[in-house]
Amino acid sequence: MIRRTWTRELLVRAGEAFGLFGEYIDGGPYGTGHINDTFAVTYDQAGTRVRYVHQRVNSNVFRDPVALMENVARVCRHASESGRVEAPPGDRSRSVLTLVPAKQGESYWVDEVGDFWRTYLFIEHAATHDVIAAPVQAYQAARAFGRFQAMLADLPADHLHETIPDFHHTRKRLAALKRAAKADVCDRLAPARSELEFAGSRESLAGVLLELHEAGAIPTRVTHNDTKLNNVMLDETSGEAVCVIDLDTVMPGLSLYDFGDMVRTAVSPAAEDETDLSHVRVRPEYFEALARGFVETAGEFLCPAERKHLPTAGMLLTYENGLRFLTDYLCGDTYFKTSRPHHNLDRCRVQFELLRRLEEASDELHRIVDSIQA
């Protein structure tokens, strides 16, 4: 599907479809997301300027937008009604995304060419950040995602659709890599041999959380599945976490997947595509900030096995993303956007180097978790 260029008229029509009050003033692209098209629009409502967020859902990625929007609507409604929303009564709408229903009563609007749209209240005086600059930001992000899981702890996971099947099924990710290496459709096997060898040497890691889940030691939960810092809005004045956003991947999963992805994206100062691997290292103070923040808000419902395997989760998600980057490299860069030759191979190398560093720091990371539990 070809993505249409946005126009003022298109945003005005979206506002009409969602029954927005007042006079449209202006609007345009907003944020740094790469999947959906996001727009901020401003309306004059009786002399007060009010903003909303329109999003056009990318149905190339999300093939069942109706199921996706059923998930988003159910999660927003449940979270807003949860007694675990930490906000003063007048601030409650800043703590949970609020969907604006379309005129027909649905949570979405389908335009004349079949694109799906949704609208949220704009959360003022808060911003997202692409890079974690200090442990306190890691702490706030972890608190936000832990609180998000806590708000949804009593929402049965089977009430949600699996919008991306097997998203964190690491065994299947490894199997996909092996198929890609065997096919070698782009003749890229030679430069990736050491990375393939490394991936195979950690095969036992792929099944650790899956085996615990299959044995009933850790339960299925409602999880976010994309726990980067830029999916948490931080208050512009206090720096405290306000709201978790980007709910497209919310579905049944394991709480440790969410924590593990935070570890993967926060504990090292190196960029995801760094070419100098000497910059890749583990910052224990960032891991402690993540673990402390997550346990403070999610600890009420986490079982002992979930707490015990917090360090393992960081290793697993780092490994899994390395597998994904390497698979995409061998397949010709068909999923992740690239800007240079071997870009995905560089990304894979960063993930695998970080995994080595996490393994070396394993004892220290477990001591940190034990100290928080105490």
C-alpha positions in Angstrom: 0.0 0.0 0.0 1.3 3.4 -1.0 1.3 6.0 1.9 -0.5 9.1 0.9 1.0 12.6 1.4 -0.8 14.4 4.2 -2.8 17.6 3.4 -4.7 20.1 5.5 -7.9 18.8 4.0 -7.1 15.3 5.0 -6.5 16.3 8.7 -9.7 18.4 8.7 -11.7 15.4 7.4 -10.2 13.2 10.2 -11.3 15.8 12.8 -14.8 15.8 11.4 -14.8 11.9 11.4 -14.0 12.0 15.1 -16.4 14.8 15.9 -13.8 17.2 17.2 -15.3 20.4 18.5 -14.3 23.9 17.5 -12.4 25.4 14.6 -9.4 23.7 13.0 -6.4 26.0 13.3 -3.4 24.0 12.1 -1.7 20.6 12.1 1.2 18.5 10.7 3.5 15.6 11.3 4.5 14.9 14.9 7.1 12.7 16.6 9.8 10.4 15.3 7.9 7.2 14.8 8.7 5.2 11.6 5.7 2.9 11.3 2.4 4.8 11.7 1.9 8.4 10.4 1.3 10.7 13.4 -0.1 14.2 13.3 -0.7 16.9 15.9 -3.7 19.1 15.2 -4.9 22.3 17.0 -8.5 23.4 17.5 -9.9 26.6 18.8 -12.6 25.6 21.3 -14.4 28.7 22.6 -11.2 30.7 22.7 -9.0 27.9 24.1 -6.5 26.1 22.0 -6.8 22.3 22.3 -4.6 19.7 20.6 -5.3 16.2 19.5 -3.1 13.4 18.0 -4.3 11.7 14.8 -2.6 8.5 13.7 -2.9 6.7 10.4 -2.2 3.0 11.1 0.3 1.3 8.8 -1.6 -1.8 7.6 1.5 -3.0 5.8 2.9 -3.8 9.2 -0.3 -4.4 11.1 -2.4 -6.6 8.8 -5.5 -6.7 11.0 -6.1 -3.1 12.1 -9.5 -4.0 13.4 -8.0 -6.5 15.9 -5.2 -4.0 16.7 -7.7 -1.3 17.5 -9.8 -3.7 19.6 -6.7 -4.3 21.7 -5.8 -0.6 22.0 -9.4 0.3 23.0 -9.6 -2.5 25.6 -6.3 -1.7 27.1 -6.9 2.1 27.3 -10.3 1.5 28.9 -9.0 -1.0 31.4 -6.0 1.1 32.3 -8.1 4.2 32.8 -10.4 2.4 35.2 -7.5 0.8 37.1 -7.1 1.8 40.7 -3.3 1.7 40.1 -3.2 4.9 38.1 -0.8 7.1 40.0 -2.1 10.6 39.3 -4.2 13.3 41.1 -7.8 13.2 39.9 -7.4 16.2 37.6 -4.2 14.7 36.1 -5.6 11.3 35.4 -6.0 11.9 31.6 -2.2 12.5 31.4 -1.5 9.1 32.9 -3.3 6.9 30.4 -3.8 7.4 26.6 -7.4 8.5 25.9 -9.0 7.4 22.6 -11.5 9.8 21.0 -14.3 7.7 19.5 -15.3 8.2 15.9 -18.8 9.5 15.2 -20.0 6.0 14.4 -18.9 4.9 17.9 -16.0 2.8 16.8 -12.5 3.4 18.1 -11.2 4.1 14.6 -12.3 5.7 11.3 -11.7 4.2 7.8 -11.2 6.9 5.2 -12.3 6.7 1.5 -9.2 4.8 0.4 -9.3 2.2 3.3 -6.8 3.7 5.6 -7.5 3.3 9.4 -7.2 6.3 11.6 -7.4 6.8 15.4 -7.4 9.9 17.6 -6.0 10.5 21.1 -6.2 13.4 23.5 -2.8 15.3 23.3 -0.8 15.0 26.5 0.5 18.5 27.2 3.7 19.5 29.1 5.4 16.1 28.5 7.8 14.9 25.9 9.6 11.8 24.7 13.3 11.3 24.5 15.2 9.0 22.0 18.3 8.6 24.2 18.6 7.8 27.9 20.9 10.5 29.3 21.0 9.5 33.0 20.0 6.7 35.4 17.1 8.7 36.6 15.5 8.5 33.2 16.0 4.8 33.1 14.4 4.6 36.5 11.4 6.6 35.4 10.9 4.6 32.2 11.1 1.3 34.2 8.6 2.7 36.7 6.2 3.6 33.9 6.4 0.2 32.2 6.0 -1.6 35.5 3.0 0.5 36.4 1.6 -0.2 32.9 1.8 -3.9 33.5 0.3 -3.5 37.0 -2.7 -1.5 35.6 -3.3 -4.5 33.3 -2.5 -7.3 35.7 -6.1 -8.2 36.1 -7.0 -8.0 32.4 -7.0 -11.6 31.1 -4.4 -11.9 28.4 -6.6 -14.1 26.3 -9.0 -11.1 25.9 -6.4 -9.6 23.6 -5.4 -10.5 20.0 -1.9 -11.5 19.2 -1.2 -8.7 16.7 2.3 -10.0 15.8 2.4 -13.8 16.3 5.5 -15.2 17.9 7.0 -11.8 18.3 9.4 -12.9 21.1 9.5 -16.6 20.3 13.3 -16.7 20.4 13.5 -20.4 19.3 11.6 -19.5 16.1 13.9 -16.4 15.6 16.9 -18.7 15.7 15.2 -21.2 13.3 14.6 -18.3 10.9 18.3 -17.4 11.1 19.3 -20.9 10.3 17.0 -21.0 7.3 18.4 -17.6 6.1 21.9 -18.9 6.4 21.2 -22.1 4.5 19.5 -20.2 1.7 22.1 -17.3 1.6 20.0 -15.6 -1.1 22.2 -12.5 -1.1 25.6 -14.2 -0.9 26.3 -12.6 2.4 27.3 -15.7 4.4 31.1 -15.1 4.4 31.3 -11.8 6.3 28.8 -13.2 8.9 30.3 -16.5 9.8 31.7 -15.5 13.2 28.3 -14.0 14.1 26.5 -17.2 13.0 28.9 -19.2 15.1 28.3 -17.0 18.1 24.5 -17.3 17.6 24.8 -21.1 17.6 27.0 -21.1 20.7 24.2 -19.5 22.7 21.3 -21.7 21.4 20.5 -22.8 24.9 19.6 -19.2 25.9 16.8 -19.1 23.3 14.6 -21.4 25.3 15.2 -20.3 28.9 12.0 -18.2 29.3 9.9 -20.3 27.0 10.8 -23.4 29.1 9.9 -21.6 32.3 6.6 -20.5 30.8 5.8 -24.0 29.5 6.5 -25.4 32.9 4.1 -22.9 34.5 6.8 -21.1 36.5 6.1 -17.8 34.9 2.6 -16.7 33.6 1.3 -15.1 30.5 0.6 -11.4 31.1 -0.5 -8.4 29.1 2.8 -6.8 28.0 3.8 -3.8 25.9 6.6 -5.4 23.9 8.3 -2.2 22.8 9.8 -0.8 25.9 12.1 1.9 24.6 12.5 5.2 26.4 10.8 7.1 23.6 7.6 5.2 24.4 7.4 6.9 27.7 6.3 10.5 28.1 8.3 12.4 30.8 7.0 15.5 32.4 8.8 18.6 31.1 9.2 20.1 34.5 9.7 17.3 37.0 11.1 14.7 34.6 8.8 12.1 36.1 7.2 9.5 33.9 3.7 10.5 32.8 2.3 8.0 30.3 3.2 4.9 28.3 2.5 5.4 24.6 2.6 3.3 21.3 0.2 0.5 22.3 0.2 -1.3 18.9 2.3 -4.2 20.2 0.4 -4.7 23.5 -0.7 -8.3 23.5 -0.2 -11.5 25.5 3.4 -12.1 26.5 5.9 -12.4 29.4 6.7 -9.5 31.7 10.3 -10.4 31.4 10.3 -9.5 27.7 9.4 -6.0 28.6 12.1 -5.7 31.2 14.7 -7.4 29.0 14.1 -4.9 26.2 14.6 -2.0 28.6 18.0 -3.6 29.6 19.0 -4.0 26.0 18.3 -0.4 25.0 19.5 1.3 28.2 22.5 -0.3 29.9 25.1 0.5 27.2 26.2 3.9 26.0 26.9 2.7 22.5 24.5 3.4 19.7 22.7 0.4 18.3 24.7 0.6 15.1 28.1 1.5 16.6 31.0 0.2 14.6 33.6 0.5 17.4 32.7 -2.3 19.7 35.0 -0.9 22.5 32.2 1.5 23.2 29.8 -1.3 24.1 29.7 -1.9 27.9 27.3 -2.5 30.7 26.6 0.3 33.1 25.5 -1.3 36.4 24.0 1.9 37.7 21.6 1.9 34.7 20.6 -1.7 35.3 20.0 -1.0 39.0 17.8 2.0 38.0 15.8 -0.2 35.7 15.4 -3.0 38.1 14.5 -0.8 41.0 12.0 1.2 39.1 10.4 -1.9 37.6 10.1 -3.8 40.9 8.7 -0.7 42.7 5.7 -0.6 40.4 5.4 -4.2 39.2 6.7 -6.0 42.2 3.3 -6.5 43.8 2.4 -9.1 41.2 5.7 -10.5 39.9 6.3 -14.1 41.0 9.7 -15.3 42.4 10.8 -16.7 39.0 10.1 -13.5 37.2 12.2 -11.5 39.7 15.0 -14.1 39.7 15.3 -14.0 35.9 15.4 -10.2 35.4 19.2 -10.3 34.4 18.5 -13.3 32.2 15.8 -11.4 30.4 18.3 -8.7 29.4 20.6 -11.3 27.9 17.7 -13.0 26.1 16.3 -9.9 24.5 19.8 -8.8 23.5 20.4 -12.2 21.9 17.0 -12.2 20.2 17.6 -8.8 18.6 21.0 -9.8 17.4 19.3 -12.8 15.7 16.8 -10.5 14.1 19.4 -8.1 12.7 21.6 -11.0 11.4 18.6 -12.7 9.8 17.6 -9.5 8.0 21.2 -8.9 6.9 21.3 -12.4 5.3 17.9 -11.9 3.7 18.9 -8.6 2.1 17.8 -6.0 4.6 14.1 -6.5 3.9 12.7 -5.5 7.4 15.0 -3.0 9.2 15.8 0.3 7.4 19.5 0.6 6.5 21.7 3.5 5.4 24.9 1.8 4.6 26.3 -1.5 3.5 26.4 -4.1 6.3 24.3 -1.9 8.5 22.3 -4.8 9.9 25.5 -6.8 10.4 26.9 -3.9 12.4 23.8 -3.8 14.5 24.0 -7.6 15.1 27.6 -7.2 16.2 26.7 -4.6 18.8 24.0 -6.8 20.2 26.2 -9.8 20.4 29.0 -7.8 22.1 26.5 -6.4 24.6 25.4 -10.0 25.3 29.0 -10.9 26.1 29.3 -8.0 28.4 26.0 -8.9 30.2 27.3 -12.4 30.6 30.5 -11.1 32.2 28.5 -8.9 34.5 25.9 -11.6 35.4 26.9 -12.1 39.0 26.9 -8.4 39.7 23.5 -8.0 38.1 22.0 -10.8 40.1 23.4 -9.2 43.3 21.7 -6.0 42.3 18.3 -7.7 41.9 18.8 -9.6 45.2 19.4 -6.3 47.0 16.3 -4.8 45.6 14.2 -7.8 46.6 15.5 -7.6 50.2 
